[in-house]
C-alpha cells in the first residue's frame, strides 16, 4: 500500500526510550516531516504484532534493543495536502520502552539520533505533539496515569 495518498489509514508504532532523564530522538530522513525530530517508529507490517513492530523499527532505525513496557497514547495523524486531500493518514500507537542494549546510531531512514535531556526538547524542531507525548511518557514512567486515547494531540 502506498503511504502517500493511501486508500485507508496505516497503523504505526512509536518507541519512547529513556536513558535516565534523556529521551531518544531521531531526525526523520523521509516524508512526512523530513528533517524534523521525533521518536523512532514506523508502520506495522502485515502479520506483525505491535511489540514486534516496535522491536523491528527501533532496531532498523537506531540499532537499539528495547523492552516494551506500556502503551502511552493512541494518536490520529491526518496530514492534508495544499488542496485539502489526504496525503498521509496514520493511526499511531506510542509505547514506553526500556532501553536494554546497544548505542544509538542513525540507520535506514534516519538522518541523526541522540539521547536528549528533557529540558532541551524546546531546542529541537519536533514533529507536532512529540514533546507532549514524551512528557506524558516520562510522567507515566514515574507512575502517573493518563487516558490512552486523547484526540486533542
DSSP file (Angstrom, degrees, kcal/mol; ACC not computed):
  #  RESIDUE AA STRUCTURE BP1 BP2  ACC     N-H-->O    O-->H-N    N-H-->O    O-->H-N    TCO  KAPPA ALPHA  PHI   PSI    X-CA   Y-CA   Z-CA
    1    1 A X              0   0    0      0, 0.0     2,-0.3     0, 0.0     5,-0.1   0.000 360.0 360.0 360.0 138.7    0.0    0.0    0.0
    2    2 A X        -     0   0    0      1,-0.2     5,-0.2     3,-0.1     0, 0.0  -0.556 360.0-154.4 -72.8 131.0    1.2    3.5   -0.9
    3    3 A X  S >  S+     0   0    0     -2,-0.3     3,-0.6     3,-0.1     2,-0.5   0.829  80.9  69.4 -75.3 -31.9    1.9    5.6    2.2
    4    4 A X  T 3  S-     0   0    0      1,-0.3    84,-0.2    84,-0.1    83,-0.1  -0.778 119.8  -1.4 -92.0 129.6    1.3    8.8    0.3
    5    5 A X  T 3  S-     0   0    0     82,-3.5    -1,-0.3    -2,-0.5    82,-0.1   0.960  94.4-166.2  55.0  56.8   -2.4    9.3   -0.6
    6    6 A X    <   -     0   0    0     -3,-0.6    -3,-0.1    81,-0.3    -1,-0.1  -0.234  29.7-133.0 -71.9 161.0   -3.4    5.9    0.9
    7    7 A X  S    S+     0   0    0     -5,-0.2     2,-0.3     1,-0.2    -1,-0.1   0.677  91.5   7.2 -83.0 -21.1   -6.7    4.2    0.3
    8    8 A X  S    S-     0   0    0     81,-0.1    -1,-0.2     0, 0.0    81,-0.2  -0.965  97.1 -74.6-153.4 163.3   -7.1    3.6    4.1
    9    9 A X        -     0   0    0     -2,-0.3     2,-0.3    -3,-0.1    81,-0.2  -0.264  42.4-137.5 -62.1 148.9   -5.3    4.6    7.3
   10   10 A X  E     -a   90   0A   0     79,-2.4    81,-2.7    -7,-0.1     2,-0.5  -0.838  12.5-128.2-104.5 146.7   -2.0    2.9    8.1
   11   11 A X  E     -a   91   0A   0     -2,-0.3    33,-2.7    33,-0.2     2,-0.3  -0.826  31.5-179.5 -95.6 130.5   -1.1    1.7   11.7
   12   12 A X  E     -aB  92  43A   0     79,-2.8    81,-2.4    -2,-0.5     2,-0.3  -0.919  14.9-149.4-128.4 155.9    2.2    2.9   13.0
   13   13 A X  E     -aB  93  42A   0     29,-2.8    29,-1.6    -2,-0.3     2,-0.3  -0.903   6.9-162.7-121.2 152.6    4.1    2.4   16.3
   14   14 A X  E     -aB  94  41A   0     79,-2.0    81,-3.0    -2,-0.3     2,-0.5  -0.971  10.2-143.2-131.9 150.2    6.5    4.7   18.1
   15   15 A X  E     -aB  95  40A   0     25,-2.8     2,-0.8    -2,-0.3    25,-0.6  -0.960   4.2-162.3-117.9 120.3    9.1    4.0   20.8
   16   16 A X  E     -a   96   0A   0     79,-3.2    81,-2.8    -2,-0.5     2,-0.5  -0.888  20.1-176.1-101.8 107.0    9.7    6.4   23.6
   17   17 A X  E     -a   97   0A   0     -2,-0.8     7,-2.5     7,-0.3     2,-0.3  -0.914   5.9-166.0-115.4 120.1   13.0    5.3   25.1
   18   18 A X  E     -aC  98  23A   0     79,-0.9    81,-0.7    -2,-0.5     2,-0.4  -0.797  14.6-171.4-104.2 146.6   14.5    7.0   28.1
   19   19 A X  E >  S- C   0  22A   0      3,-2.7     3,-1.6    -2,-0.3     2,-0.3  -0.925  76.0 -49.5-130.4 108.0   18.1    6.7   29.5
   20   20 A X  T 3  S-     0   0    0     -2,-0.4    -2,-0.0     1,-0.2     0, 0.0  -0.502 123.4 -22.9  58.4-124.3   18.0    8.4   32.8
   21   21 A X  T 3  S+     0   0    0     -2,-0.3    97,-1.8    -3,-0.1     2,-0.3   0.032 121.6  92.6-104.2  27.2   16.2   11.8   32.2
   22   22 A X  E <   -CD  19 117A   0     -3,-1.6    -3,-2.7    95,-0.2     2,-0.4  -0.911  61.3-149.1-118.3 148.9   17.0   11.9   28.5
   23   23 A X  E     -CD  18 116A   0     93,-2.6    93,-3.2    -2,-0.3     2,-0.5  -0.893  22.5-111.5-117.3 146.0   14.9   10.6   25.6
   24   24 A X  E     - D   0 115A   0     -7,-2.5     2,-0.4    -2,-0.4    -7,-0.3  -0.645  36.8-174.6 -79.1 124.4   16.0    9.2   22.3
   25   25 A X  E     - D   0 114A   0     89,-2.8    89,-2.1    -2,-0.5     2,-0.4  -0.901   8.3-159.2-115.1 148.1   15.1   11.4   19.4
   26   26 A X  E     -ED  38 113A   0     12,-2.8    12,-2.6    -2,-0.4     2,-0.7  -0.952  17.5-131.4-121.9 147.1   15.6   10.7   15.7
   27   27 A X  E     -ED  37 112A   0     85,-3.1    84,-2.9    -2,-0.4    85,-0.7  -0.887  36.1-117.5 -97.3 119.8   15.8   13.1   12.9
   28   28 A X  E     - D   0 110A   0      8,-3.1     7,-2.8    -2,-0.7    82,-0.2  -0.286  23.3-166.9 -64.5 134.4   13.4   11.9   10.1
   29   29 A X        +     0   0    0     80,-2.3     2,-0.3     5,-0.2    81,-0.2   0.303  69.3  33.2-104.1   6.3   15.0   11.1    6.8
   30   30 A X  S    S-     0   0    0     79,-0.2     5,-0.1     2,-0.2     2,-0.1  -0.981  91.5 -44.6-153.4 166.1   11.8   10.9    4.8
   31   31 A X  S    S+     0   0    0     -2,-0.3     2,-0.1     2,-0.1    -2,-0.1  -0.388  94.6  59.2 -72.9 153.8    8.4   12.4    4.5
   32   32 A X  S    S-     0   0    0     -2,-0.1    -2,-0.2    -4,-0.0    -4,-0.0   0.571 133.8  -1.8 -76.4 157.2    6.2   13.2    6.2
   33   33 A X  S >  S-     0   0    0      1,-0.2     3,-2.0    -2,-0.1    -5,-0.3   0.823  82.9-166.1  69.8  36.1    8.1   15.7    8.3
   34   34 A X  T 3  S+     0   0    0      1,-0.3    -5,-0.2    -5,-0.1    -1,-0.2  -0.265  72.5  14.4 -50.9 132.5   11.5   15.2    6.7
   35   35 A X  T 3  S+     0   0    0     -7,-2.8    -1,-0.3     1,-0.3    90,-0.2   0.207  99.5 116.7  86.2 -16.0   14.3   16.8    8.8
   36   36 A X    <   -     0   0    0     -3,-2.0    -8,-3.1    -9,-0.1     2,-0.3  -0.444  66.6-113.5 -82.3 161.6   12.1   17.1   11.9
   37   37 A X  E     +Ef  27 126A   0     88,-2.9    90,-2.4   -10,-0.2     2,-0.2  -0.730  48.5 139.2 -97.3 143.8   12.9   15.3   15.2
   38   38 A X  E     -E   26   0A   0    -12,-2.6   -12,-2.8    -2,-0.3     2,-0.3  -0.797  52.2 -70.7-156.4-165.7   10.6   12.7   16.6
   39   39 A X        -     0   0    0     -2,-0.2   -14,-0.1   -14,-0.2   -23,-0.1  -0.730  58.8 -91.7 -98.6 155.4   10.7    9.3   18.3
   40   40 A X  E    S+B   15   0A   0    -25,-0.6   -25,-2.8   -16,-0.3     2,-0.3  -0.350  73.0 102.8 -65.0 147.8   11.7    6.1   16.4
   41   41 A X  E     +B   14   0A   0    -27,-0.2     2,-0.3    16,-0.2   -27,-0.2  -0.950  31.6 177.1 163.4-179.3    9.0    4.2   14.8
   42   42 A X  E     -B   13   0A   0    -29,-1.6   -29,-2.8    -2,-0.3     2,-0.1  -0.976  43.5 -29.3 175.6-167.7    7.1    3.3   11.7
   43   43 A X  E     -B   12   0A   0     -2,-0.3     2,-0.3   -31,-0.3   -31,-0.3  -0.390  53.8-119.3 -74.8 142.8    4.4    1.3   10.0
   44   44 A X        -     0   0    0    -33,-2.7   -33,-0.2    -2,-0.1     2,-0.2  -0.649  31.3-134.2 -76.9 133.7    3.3   -2.1   11.3
   45   45 A X    >   -     0   0    0     -2,-0.3     3,-2.2     4,-0.2     8,-0.1  -0.585  33.0 -82.1 -90.4 154.7    3.8   -4.8    8.7
   46   46 A X  T 3  S+     0   0    0      1,-0.3    -1,-0.1    -2,-0.2     3,-0.1  -0.289 116.9  13.4 -55.1 129.7    1.2   -7.5    7.8
   47   47 A X  T 3  S+     0   0    0      1,-0.3     2,-0.4    -3,-0.1    -1,-0.3   0.415  99.4 123.8  84.5  -1.0    1.2  -10.3   10.3
   48   48 A X    <   -     0   0    0     -3,-2.2    -1,-0.3     4,-0.0     2,-0.1  -0.752  57.6-132.3 -96.9 136.1    3.4   -8.4   12.8
   49   49 A X     >  -     0   0    0     -2,-0.4     4,-2.3     1,-0.1    -4,-0.2  -0.392  28.8-109.3 -75.4 164.5    2.3   -7.8   16.4
   50   50 A X  H  > S+     0   0    0      1,-0.2     4,-2.3     2,-0.2     5,-0.1   0.919 121.0  50.6 -60.3 -43.4    2.6   -4.3   17.8
   51   51 A X  H  > S+     0   0    0      1,-0.2     4,-2.5     2,-0.2    -1,-0.2   0.918 109.8  49.5 -61.5 -44.5    5.5   -5.4   20.0
   52   52 A X  H  > S+     0   0    0      1,-0.2     4,-2.6     2,-0.2    -1,-0.2   0.892 109.7  52.5 -61.5 -39.1    7.3   -7.0   17.1
   53   53 A X  H  X S+     0   0    0     -4,-2.3     4,-2.8     2,-0.2     5,-0.2   0.911 109.2  49.0 -63.6 -42.6    6.9   -3.8   15.1
   54   54 A X  H  X S+     0   0    0     -4,-2.3     4,-2.5     2,-0.2     5,-0.3   0.954 112.7  47.7 -61.0 -49.8    8.4   -1.7   17.9
   55   55 A X  H  X S+     0   0    0     -4,-2.5     4,-2.3     1,-0.2    -2,-0.2   0.931 115.3  45.3 -56.1 -48.0   11.4   -4.1   18.2
   56   56 A X  H  X S+     0   0    0     -4,-2.6     4,-3.1     1,-0.2     5,-0.2   0.937 113.6  47.7 -64.0 -48.6   11.9   -4.1   14.4
   57   57 A X  H  X S+     0   0    0     -4,-2.8     4,-2.7     1,-0.2     5,-0.3   0.911 113.6  47.2 -62.0 -43.1   11.6   -0.3   13.9
   58   58 A X  H  X>S+     0   0    0     -4,-2.5     4,-2.4    -5,-0.2     6,-0.9   0.922 115.1  46.6 -64.5 -43.3   13.9    0.5   16.8
   59   59 A X  H  X5S+     0   0    0     -4,-2.3     4,-1.2    -5,-0.3    -2,-0.2   0.932 116.3  44.3 -63.6 -46.2   16.5   -2.0   15.6
   60   60 A X  H  <5S+     0   0    0     -4,-3.1    -2,-0.2    -5,-0.2    -1,-0.2   0.889 120.8  38.4 -66.2 -40.2   16.3   -0.8   11.9
   61   61 A X  H  <5S+     0   0    0     -4,-2.7    46,-2.2    -5,-0.2    -2,-0.2   0.868 139.1   1.9 -84.0 -36.9   16.3    2.9   12.7
   62   62 A X  H  <5S-     0   0    0     -4,-2.4    43,-1.5    -5,-0.3    -3,-0.2   0.405  87.0-119.0-136.9   1.2   18.8    3.2   15.6
   63   63 A X     << +     0   0    0     -4,-1.2    -4,-0.2    -5,-0.8    40,-0.2   0.711  64.4 137.5  70.1  21.5   20.2   -0.2   16.4
   64   64 A X        -     0   0    0     -6,-0.9     2,-0.4    38,-0.1    38,-0.2  -0.630  49.3-135.2 -99.2 159.1   19.0   -0.4   19.9
   65   65 A X  E     +G  101   0A   0     36,-2.6    35,-2.7    -2,-0.2    36,-1.3  -0.930  32.4 174.7-107.0 137.4   17.4   -3.3   21.9
   66   66 A X  E     -G   99   0A   0     -2,-0.4     2,-0.5    33,-0.2    33,-0.2  -0.908  30.5-135.0-137.9 164.2   14.4   -2.4   24.0
   67   67 A X  E     -G   98   0A   0     31,-2.2    31,-3.0    -2,-0.3     2,-0.4  -0.996  28.4-128.7-118.4 126.4   11.7   -3.9   26.2
   68   68 A X  E     +G   97   0A   0     -2,-0.5    29,-0.2    29,-0.2     3,-0.1  -0.624  31.7 172.9 -76.2 125.2    8.1   -2.7   25.5
   69   69 A X  E     -     0   0A   0     27,-2.8     2,-0.3    -2,-0.4    28,-0.2   0.859  52.4 -24.9-101.1 -47.3    6.6   -1.6   28.9
   70   70 A X  E     -G   96   0A   0     26,-1.4    26,-3.0     0, 0.0     2,-0.4  -0.992  59.7 -95.5-166.1 155.4    3.3    0.0   28.2
   71   71 A X  E     -G   95   0A   0     -2,-0.3    24,-0.2    24,-0.2     3,-0.1  -0.661  32.5-175.8 -76.1 131.5    1.1    1.9   25.7
   72   72 A X  E     -     0   0A   0     22,-3.2     2,-0.3    -2,-0.4    23,-0.2   0.868  58.6 -19.2 -94.7 -48.1    1.4    5.7   26.3
   73   73 A X  E     -G   94   0A   0     21,-1.3    21,-2.4    76,-0.0     2,-0.5  -0.992  45.9-135.4-161.8 150.5   -1.1    7.1   23.8
   74   74 A X  E     -Gh  93 149A   0     74,-2.2    76,-1.2    -2,-0.3     2,-0.3  -0.965  34.4-172.9-110.1 130.4   -3.1    6.4   20.6
   75   75 A X  E     -G   92   0A   0     17,-2.9    17,-2.7    -2,-0.5     2,-0.5  -0.907  23.7-136.7-128.6 149.9   -3.0    9.3   18.1
   76   76 A X  E     -G   91   0A   0     -2,-0.3     2,-0.4    15,-0.2    15,-0.2  -0.900  18.6-173.6 -99.2 132.4   -4.6   10.3   14.9
   77   77 A X  E     +G   90   0A   0     13,-2.8    13,-2.9    -2,-0.5     2,-0.6  -0.879  11.6 165.5-128.8 101.1   -2.3   11.8   12.2
   78   78 A X  E     -G   89   0A   0     -2,-0.4     2,-0.6    11,-0.2    11,-0.2  -0.967  13.9-169.6-115.5 116.2   -4.1   13.0    9.2
   79   79 A X  E     -G   88   0A   0      9,-2.6     8,-2.0    -2,-0.6     9,-1.8  -0.928   7.0-155.0-113.0 120.6   -2.0   15.3    7.0
   80   80 A X  E     -G   86   0A   0     -2,-0.6     6,-0.2     6,-0.2     2,-0.1  -0.636   9.9-130.5 -94.4 149.8   -3.7   17.2    4.2
   81   81 A X    >   -     0   0    0      4,-2.8     3,-1.8    -2,-0.3    -1,-0.1  -0.236  43.7 -84.2 -84.0-176.6   -2.1   18.5    1.1
   82   82 A X  T 3  S+     0   0    0      1,-0.3    -1,-0.1     2,-0.1    -2,-0.0   0.729 130.5  50.8 -63.9 -22.4   -2.4   22.0   -0.2
   83   83 A X  T 3  S-     0   0    0      2,-0.1    -1,-0.3     0, 0.0     3,-0.1   0.355 122.1-102.6 -97.1   5.3   -5.8   21.2   -1.9
   84   84 A X  S <  S+     0   0    0     -3,-1.8     2,-0.1     1,-0.3    -2,-0.1   0.506  76.1 139.5  87.1   4.5   -7.3   19.5    1.2
   85   85 A X        -     0   0    0      1,-0.1    -4,-2.8    -5,-0.0     2,-1.0  -0.471  65.0-102.2 -77.6 154.2   -6.7   16.0    0.0
   86   86 A X  E     + G   0  80A   0     -6,-0.2    -6,-0.2     1,-0.2     3,-0.1  -0.673  44.4 170.7 -81.0 104.1   -5.5   13.3    2.5
   87   87 A X  E    S+     0   0A   0     -8,-2.0   -82,-3.5    -2,-1.0     2,-0.3   0.865  70.1   9.6 -82.1 -39.3   -1.8   13.0    1.8
   88   88 A X  E     - G   0  79A   0     -9,-1.8    -9,-2.6   -84,-0.2     2,-0.3  -0.994  61.2-177.1-139.9 144.0   -1.0   10.8    4.8
   89   89 A X  E     + G   0  78A   0    -86,-0.4   -79,-2.4    -2,-0.3     2,-0.4  -0.887  13.9 166.8-146.1 113.1   -3.2    9.1    7.3
   90   90 A X  E     -aG  10  77A   0    -13,-2.9   -13,-2.8    -2,-0.3     2,-0.6  -0.943  30.9-151.3-125.1 145.4   -1.8    7.2   10.3
   91   91 A X  E     -aG  11  76A   0    -81,-2.7   -79,-2.8    -2,-0.4     2,-0.4  -0.987  32.8-158.8-106.1 115.5   -3.2    5.7   13.5
   92   92 A X  E     -aG  12  75A   0    -17,-2.7   -17,-2.9    -2,-0.6     2,-0.5  -0.819  17.8-167.1-107.2 136.0   -0.2    5.9   15.8
   93   93 A X  E     -aG  13  74A   0    -81,-2.4   -79,-2.0    -2,-0.4     2,-0.5  -0.961  12.8-160.6-120.0 110.6    0.4    3.8   19.0
   94   94 A X  E     -aG  14  73A   0    -21,-2.4   -22,-3.2    -2,-0.5   -21,-1.3  -0.809   7.8-160.6 -99.8 129.5    3.3    5.2   21.0
   95   95 A X  E     -aG  15  71A   0    -81,-3.0   -79,-3.2    -2,-0.5     2,-0.5  -0.867  20.0-126.6-114.7 139.6    4.9    2.9   23.6
   96   96 A X  E     -aG  16  70A   0    -26,-3.0   -27,-2.8    -2,-0.4   -26,-1.4  -0.714  39.2-170.7 -75.7 127.0    7.0    3.5   26.6
   97   97 A X  E     -aG  17  68A   0    -81,-2.8   -79,-0.9    -2,-0.5     2,-0.5  -0.915  22.1-134.4-125.8 150.1   10.1    1.3   26.2
   98   98 A X  E     -aG  18  67A   0    -31,-3.0   -31,-2.2    -2,-0.3     2,-0.4  -0.905  25.8-125.7-102.0 127.3   13.1    0.4   28.4
   99   99 A X  E     + G   0  66A   0    -81,-0.7   -33,-0.2    -2,-0.5     3,-0.1  -0.591  36.1 168.2 -70.8 124.6   16.5    0.6   26.8
  100  100 A X  E     -     0   0A   0    -35,-2.7     2,-0.3    -2,-0.4   -34,-0.2   0.528  54.7 -11.6-118.6 -11.3   18.2   -2.8   27.3
  101  101 A X  E    S+ G   0  65A   0    -36,-1.3   -36,-2.6     1,-0.1    -1,-0.3  -0.923  84.9  45.3 178.1 156.9   21.2   -2.6   25.0
  102  102 A X        -     0   0    0     -2,-0.3     2,-0.4   -38,-0.2   -38,-0.1  -0.012  65.0 -94.9  91.6 164.8   23.2   -1.0   22.3
  103  103 A X        -     0   0    0    -40,-0.2     2,-0.1   -39,-0.0    -1,-0.0  -0.963  45.8-104.6-116.6 137.8   24.2    2.5   21.5
  104  104 A X        +     0   0    0     -2,-0.4     2,-0.3   -40,-0.0   -41,-0.2  -0.355  43.1 167.9 -68.2 137.9   22.1    4.6   19.1
  105  105 A X        -     0   0    0    -43,-1.5     2,-0.3    -2,-0.1   -41,-0.1  -0.985  40.9-104.4-143.7 141.9   23.3    5.1   15.5
  106  106 A X        +     0   0    0     -2,-0.3     2,-0.2     7,-0.2   -44,-0.2  -0.497  52.7 156.8 -70.8 126.7   21.4    6.5   12.6
  107  107 A X    >   +     0   0    0    -46,-2.2     3,-2.2    -2,-0.3   -47,-0.1  -0.721  46.1   4.1-134.8-175.3   20.4    3.8   10.1
  108  108 A X  T 3  S-     0   0    0      1,-0.3   -47,-0.1    -2,-0.2    -2,-0.0  -0.025 133.2  -5.9  34.0-112.4   17.7    3.2    7.5
  109  109 A X  T 3  S+     0   0    0    -79,-0.0   -80,-2.3     2,-0.0     2,-0.4  -0.060 107.4 108.3-102.3  34.3   15.6    6.3    7.1
  110  110 A X  E <   -D   28   0A   0     -3,-2.2   -82,-0.2   -82,-0.2     3,-0.1  -0.933  46.4-167.9-114.4 130.9   17.2    8.3   10.0
  111  111 A X  E    S-     0   0A   0    -84,-2.9     2,-0.3    -2,-0.4    -5,-0.1   0.850  74.4 -15.2 -81.5 -37.4   19.4   11.3    9.4
  112  112 A X  E     -D   27   0A   0    -85,-0.7   -85,-3.1    -7,-0.1     2,-0.3  -0.974  58.8-163.8-159.4 162.4   20.6   11.6   13.1
  113  113 A X  E     +D   26   0A   0     -2,-0.3     2,-0.3   -87,-0.2   -87,-0.2  -0.988  13.3 160.6-154.0 152.7   19.8   10.4   16.5
  114  114 A X  E     -D   25   0A   0    -89,-2.1   -89,-2.8    -2,-0.3     2,-0.6  -0.963  43.6-108.0-167.3 149.4   20.6   11.3   20.1
  115  115 A X  E     -D   24   0A   0     -2,-0.3     2,-0.5   -91,-0.2   -91,-0.3  -0.795  44.8-164.3 -80.9 123.8   19.5   11.0   23.7
  116  116 A X  E     -D   23   0A   0    -93,-3.2   -93,-2.6    -2,-0.6     5,-0.1  -0.942  20.0-118.5-118.4 126.1   18.3   14.5   24.6
  117  117 A X  E >   -D   22   0A   0     -2,-0.5     3,-2.1   -95,-0.3     4,-0.4  -0.332  29.1-119.2 -58.5 144.2   17.7   15.8   28.1
  118  118 A X  G >  S+     0   0    0    -97,-1.8     3,-1.4     1,-0.3     4,-0.3   0.840 112.3  59.4 -57.2 -35.7   14.0   16.7   28.6
  119  119 A X  G 3  S+     0   0    0      1,-0.3    -1,-0.3     2,-0.1     3,-0.2   0.622 102.5  55.1 -71.9  -9.3   14.9   20.4   29.3
  120  120 A X  G X  S+     0   0    0     -3,-2.1     3,-1.9     1,-0.1     4,-0.3   0.457  76.9  98.0 -97.9  -2.7   16.5   20.6   25.8
  121  121 A X  G X  S+     0   0    0     -3,-1.4     3,-2.0    -4,-0.4     5,-0.2   0.867  75.5  60.8 -54.2 -40.3   13.4   19.4   23.9
  122  122 A X  G 3  S+     0   0    0     -4,-0.3    -1,-0.3     1,-0.3    -2,-0.1   0.695  95.0  64.7 -63.3 -14.8   12.3   23.0   23.0
  123  123 A X  G <  S+     0   0    0     -3,-1.9     2,-0.3     2,-0.1    -1,-0.3   0.596  92.7  78.2 -80.5 -10.6   15.7   23.5   21.2
  124  124 A X  S <  S-     0   0    0     -3,-2.0     2,-1.4    -4,-0.3   -88,-0.1  -0.761  85.2-122.5-103.2 145.0   14.7   20.8   18.6
  125  125 A X        -     0   0    0     -2,-0.3   -88,-2.9   -90,-0.2     2,-0.2  -0.701  47.4-171.9 -82.4  91.3   12.3   21.2   15.6
  126  126 A X  B     -f   37   0A   0     -2,-1.4   -88,-0.2   -90,-0.2     3,-0.1  -0.489  26.6-103.5 -90.0 153.8   10.0   18.4   16.7
  127  127 A X    >   -     0   0    0    -90,-2.4     3,-2.0    -2,-0.2     4,-0.4  -0.381  62.4 -71.5 -66.4 155.8    7.0   16.8   14.9
  128  128 A X  T 3  S+     0   0    0      1,-0.3    -1,-0.2     2,-0.1    25,-0.0  -0.232 117.9   4.9 -54.2 129.4    3.6   18.0   16.1
  129  129 A X  T 3> S+     0   0    0     -3,-0.1     4,-2.2     1,-0.1    -1,-0.3   0.316  93.2 117.1  83.3  -7.8    2.7   16.6   19.5
  130  130 A X  H <> S+     0   0    0     -3,-2.0     4,-2.5     1,-0.2     5,-0.2   0.920  74.2  48.5 -63.0 -45.5    6.1   14.9   20.1
  131  131 A X  H  > S+     0   0    0     -4,-0.4     4,-2.5     1,-0.2    -1,-0.2   0.918 112.1  49.8 -62.5 -41.6    7.1   16.9   23.2
  132  132 A X  H  > S+     0   0    0      1,-0.2     4,-2.2     2,-0.2    -1,-0.2   0.908 111.8  48.2 -63.2 -41.6    3.7   16.4   24.8
  133  133 A X  H  X S+     0   0    0     -4,-2.2     4,-2.5     2,-0.2    -1,-0.2   0.907 111.6  50.0 -66.0 -41.4    3.8   12.6   24.2
  134  134 A X  H  X S+     0   0    0     -4,-2.5     4,-2.4     2,-0.2    -2,-0.2   0.923 111.9  47.4 -63.0 -44.3    7.4   12.4   25.6
  135  135 A X  H  X S+     0   0    0     -4,-2.5     4,-2.3     2,-0.2    -1,-0.2   0.880 111.0  51.9 -66.2 -36.8    6.4   14.4   28.7
  136  136 A X  H  X S+     0   0    0     -4,-2.2     4,-2.6    -5,-0.2    -2,-0.2   0.931 110.9  47.8 -61.9 -45.6    3.3   12.1   29.1
  137  137 A X  H  X S+     0   0    0     -4,-2.5     4,-2.5     2,-0.2    -2,-0.2   0.887 109.6  52.9 -63.6 -39.4    5.5    9.0   28.9
  138  138 A X  H  X S+     0   0    0     -4,-2.4     4,-1.1     2,-0.2    -1,-0.2   0.921 112.0  45.3 -63.1 -43.3    8.0   10.5   31.4
  139  139 A X  H  <>S+     0   0    0     -4,-2.3     5,-2.5     2,-0.2     3,-0.3   0.898 112.3  51.5 -64.9 -40.7    5.2   11.1   33.9
  140  140 A X  H ><5S+     0   0    0     -4,-2.6     3,-1.6     1,-0.2    -2,-0.2   0.884 105.3  56.3 -63.6 -38.0    3.8    7.6   33.2
  141  141 A X  H 3<5S+     0   0    0     -4,-2.5    -1,-0.2     1,-0.3    -2,-0.2   0.821 107.0  50.2 -60.8 -31.5    7.2    6.2   33.9
  142  142 A X  T 3<5S-     0   0    0     -4,-1.1    -1,-0.3    -3,-0.3    -2,-0.2   0.415 133.0 -90.7 -89.1   0.7    7.1    7.9   37.3
  143  143 A X  T < 5S+     0   0    0     -3,-1.6    -3,-0.2     1,-0.3     2,-0.2   0.387  80.0 135.8 110.7  -4.3    3.6    6.4   38.0
  144  144 A X      < -     0   0    0     -5,-2.5     2,-0.4    -6,-0.1    -1,-0.3  -0.534  42.3-143.7 -76.9 144.6    1.1    9.0   36.7
  145  145 A X        +     0   0    0     -2,-0.2     2,-0.3    -6,-0.0    -1,-0.0  -0.883  20.1 176.1-112.6 143.0   -1.8    7.6   34.7
  146  146 A X        -     0   0    0     -2,-0.4     2,-0.1   -74,-0.1     3,-0.0  -0.905  42.9 -86.3-133.8 160.3   -3.5    9.3   31.7
  147  147 A X        -     0   0    0     -2,-0.3     3,-0.0     1,-0.1     0, 0.0  -0.504  37.1-138.8 -63.8 141.8   -6.2    8.3   29.3
  148  148 A X  S    S+     0   0    0     -2,-0.1   -74,-2.2     1,-0.1     2,-0.6   0.919  87.8  50.9 -73.6 -44.2   -4.7    6.2   26.5
  149  149 A X  B     +h   74   0A   0    -76,-0.2     2,-0.4    -3,-0.0    -1,-0.1  -0.854  64.8 170.3 -99.1 122.6   -6.6    7.7   23.6
  150  150 A X    >   -     0   0    0    -76,-1.2     3,-1.5    -2,-0.6   -74,-0.2  -0.887  18.2-169.0-133.3 101.9   -6.5   11.5   23.5
  151  151 A X  T 3  S+     0   0    0     -2,-0.4    -1,-0.1     1,-0.3   -75,-0.1   0.582  77.6  79.4 -67.9  -7.7   -7.9   13.1   20.4
  152  152 A X  T 3         0   0    0      1,-0.3    -1,-0.3   -77,-0.0   -77,-0.1   0.630 360.0 360.0 -77.2 -11.1   -6.5   16.5   21.4
  153  153 A X    <         0   0    0     -3,-1.5    -1,-0.3   -25,-0.0    -2,-0.1   0.474 360.0 360.0 -82.0 360.0   -3.0   15.7   20.2
